[in-house]
């Protein structure tokens, strides 16, 4: 896996795996400039190419705005292994920013019990937000 060579995925987006690994080994807390333009597909390829421990080091460095896209671009087997290493709260947070298509890709690999739990939490969160809005602006909403 960590061969020290450039890796190319099916969509021909090159990742510089040695630079990614060096960044993780150095304990970097930010993405270096030479990696800052990576696309979600490139980050997905990088995560798939790393060990589980390296994946957990890299994940917090990836921009939270693209996390769901990164996950949905990972191979299903790698996505499942990685999602199993994250807390339910982390997955819930990722799903909150995901598009519908990304959410389906992410949830598709998880056990049904986990999916049900996540969906219930997300629906409850939407209900609470609506309740708060209705409490603050009761005359702004009308029943049809």
C-alpha positions as CSV (number, residue, x, y, z in Angstrom):
1,X,0.0,0.0,0.0
2,X,2.4,2.7,1.1
3,X,4.8,2.1,-1.8
4,X,6.2,5.7,-1.9
5,X,4.9,6.2,-5.5
6,X,2.4,8.5,-7.0
7,X,-1.0,6.8,-7.1
8,X,-3.6,7.3,-9.8
9,X,-7.2,6.3,-9.4
10,X,-9.7,5.5,-12.2
11,X,-10.5,9.2,-12.8
12,X,-6.8,9.9,-13.3
13,X,-6.4,12.2,-10.4
14,X,-2.9,11.8,-9.0
15,X,-2.1,11.9,-5.3
16,X,1.3,12.3,-3.9
17,X,1.1,9.6,-1.3
18,X,4.7,10.1,0.1
19,X,3.9,13.8,0.8
20,X,0.6,12.7,2.6
21,X,2.4,10.1,4.7
22,X,5.3,12.5,5.5
23,X,2.7,15.1,6.6
24,X,1.1,12.5,8.9
25,X,4.4,11.3,10.3
26,X,5.4,14.9,11.1
27,X,2.3,15.3,13.1
28,X,1.1,18.2,11.0
29,X,-2.2,19.8,12.1
30,X,-2.8,21.5,8.7
31,X,-2.8,20.4,5.1
32,X,0.4,21.7,3.4
33,X,0.1,24.0,0.4
34,X,1.1,21.3,-2.1
35,X,-2.0,19.2,-1.0
36,X,-4.5,22.1,-0.4
37,X,-6.0,21.8,-3.9
38,X,-6.8,18.1,-3.6
39,X,-10.4,17.2,-4.7
40,X,-12.7,15.0,-2.7
41,X,-11.8,12.1,-5.1
42,X,-8.1,12.6,-4.4
43,X,-8.7,12.6,-0.6
44,X,-10.8,9.5,-1.0
45,X,-8.0,7.8,-2.9
46,X,-5.5,8.9,-0.3
47,X,-7.6,7.5,2.6
48,X,-8.0,4.2,0.8
49,X,-4.2,4.0,0.4
50,X,-3.4,4.6,4.0
51,X,-3.4,2.3,7.1
52,X,-6.4,2.6,9.5
53,X,-4.2,4.6,11.9
54,X,-3.1,7.0,9.2
55,X,-6.7,7.4,8.0
56,X,-7.7,8.6,11.5
57,X,-4.8,11.0,11.6
58,X,-5.7,12.5,8.2
59,X,-9.4,12.7,8.6
60,X,-9.5,15.8,11.0
61,X,-7.3,17.7,8.5
62,X,-9.8,17.4,5.7
63,X,-12.1,20.3,5.3
64,X,-15.4,19.5,7.0
65,X,-17.3,21.0,4.0
66,X,-16.1,18.1,1.7
67,X,-16.1,15.2,4.2
68,X,-19.3,13.8,2.8
69,X,-18.1,14.0,-0.7
70,X,-14.8,12.4,0.3
71,X,-16.7,9.5,1.9
72,X,-19.1,9.0,-1.0
73,X,-16.1,8.8,-3.4
74,X,-14.4,6.0,-1.4
75,X,-14.7,2.4,-2.4
76,X,-17.5,0.7,-0.5
77,X,-15.3,-1.7,1.4
78,X,-12.9,1.1,2.4
79,X,-15.8,3.4,3.3
80,X,-17.3,0.8,5.6
81,X,-14.1,0.1,7.4
82,X,-13.5,3.8,7.9
83,X,-17.0,4.6,9.0
84,X,-16.8,1.8,11.6
85,X,-13.8,3.6,13.1
86,X,-15.7,6.9,13.5
87,X,-18.2,7.7,16.3
88,X,-21.9,7.9,15.6
89,X,-21.8,11.6,16.4
90,X,-19.1,12.1,13.7
91,X,-21.1,10.3,11.1
92,X,-24.2,12.2,12.1
93,X,-22.3,15.5,11.7
94,X,-21.0,14.4,8.2
95,X,-24.5,13.5,7.1
96,X,-25.9,16.9,8.1
97,X,-23.8,18.5,5.4
98,X,-24.2,15.8,2.8
99,X,-26.3,16.0,-0.3
100,X,-29.0,13.4,-0.6
101,X,-26.9,11.4,-3.1
102,X,-23.9,11.5,-0.7
103,X,-26.0,10.5,2.3
104,X,-27.3,7.5,0.4
105,X,-23.8,6.4,-0.6
106,X,-22.6,6.8,3.0
107,X,-25.5,5.0,4.6
108,X,-25.6,2.3,2.0
109,X,-22.6,0.5,3.5
110,X,-23.7,0.6,7.1
111,X,-25.7,-2.0,9.0
112,X,-29.5,-1.3,9.0
113,X,-29.5,-0.8,12.8
114,X,-26.9,1.9,12.5
115,X,-28.7,3.5,9.6
116,X,-32.0,3.6,11.5
117,X,-30.3,5.1,14.5
118,X,-28.7,7.9,12.4
119,X,-31.9,8.7,10.5
120,X,-33.8,8.9,13.8
121,X,-31.3,11.3,15.2
122,X,-31.3,13.4,12.1
123,X,-35.1,13.5,11.9
124,X,-35.3,14.5,15.6
125,X,-32.8,17.3,15.0
126,X,-35.0,18.6,12.1
127,X,-38.0,18.4,14.3
128,X,-36.3,20.4,17.1
129,X,-35.1,23.1,14.7
130,X,-38.7,23.5,13.4
131,X,-40.1,23.6,16.9
132,X,-37.6,26.3,17.9
133,X,-38.4,28.4,14.7
134,X,-42.1,28.0,15.3
135,X,-41.7,29.1,19.0
136,X,-39.7,32.2,18.0
137,X,-41.8,33.1,15.0
138,X,-45.3,31.6,15.6
139,X,-47.1,33.9,13.2
140,X,-44.7,33.3,10.3
141,X,-46.0,29.7,9.8
142,X,-49.5,28.7,8.7
143,X,-51.0,25.3,8.2
144,X,-52.2,24.5,4.8
